[in-house]
């Protein structure tokens, strides 16, 4: 568990246990064994602080635009991680789930979708994609459905009772800018704890069971937690699949958002129409922000490159005091630059097919940052500097300044993180 997290009502941060070392391990082992044996956790762990966080979109005066985060005891979170590790040993999540699973990330899902769309553009064939949004997915999970899904996934009854105990007799206070309320009992039969270390995996178990009868092979169906994308070669088929997903989810307590679910068509022909969900037209778009990455129906990735350039500049501004300090050696500047700035610019670019123009945009932005760092502001740069600065960054490394250690990354040497799922994606769409 990382340090620096907001503490719960007991005001005991995880740093306390880290400082105690072996003594903490012995104490927590004894405590957790007693909790597991009795299937009852301490009453203090049932208390929490609920903090509403604005989603940065919509009306600030609307309660629906806030997400409630529960600040819970760090000791309880350690217990949740122990339970999660036990559950992961017995529960196998489907391959279509790219979130909350070790060795999988947003990059894998974005890559799979981009390569699928690229293959269909190259073949001049239509590809229909529906991006399904679930309304308040975590808050709508029925507790009885959660227990049922855990049992069906093979979780031992003892651990089902342990998780059930975590959701019983909960008490909380609401904290906001003007103060906090009195403590009150939380008596609800739906929803997972926001801010809990165990909730993401419990949600993955629920989604795995709810989608068992309707999901298709990857990449035709991909999930990242509650973000779902459904792909098909025909509009009628994707509409039928969407209705099957809606029925499977809504009959078990979830709800598909009619306003935020969107439809995109690659290589669209005239008069291809749109997709309907229970008689309502699904919003048709030419661009969708999938897992934070702009995906465009025409295959362009210029917006993603501009986003990466902006991220690089944001990182540069955070450490400009170091990069522009004449007293700091070039070697230290190089390490800071590669760690903060270049890492931000490279993040996720392995999913993008860069064109010469976009490589040039990245090169220009990077050279500007490096010139600032080396104080090369004059119009007439010495020939030696001019030669080094004009080295094409796509083919060489950042050896533009004595002391800057070359890094193994370059724009055209980005390697896709290969795993069996990505190999399968390439095979599926040949």
Helices and strands as residue ranges (DSSP letters): H 14-20, H 22-38, G 43-46, E 47-54, G 63-65, E 66-71, H 74-90, H 106-122, E 127-132, H 137-140, H 143-152, H 157-166, E 171-176, E 179-180, E 184-185, H 199-210, E 221-224, E 227-232, H 235-250, E 262-266, E 276-277, E 280-281, E 283-284, E 287-290, E 293-296, H 302-318, H 320-323, H 330-336, I 337-342, H 343-346, G 349-351, H 356-374, H 383-389, G 411-413, H 420-428
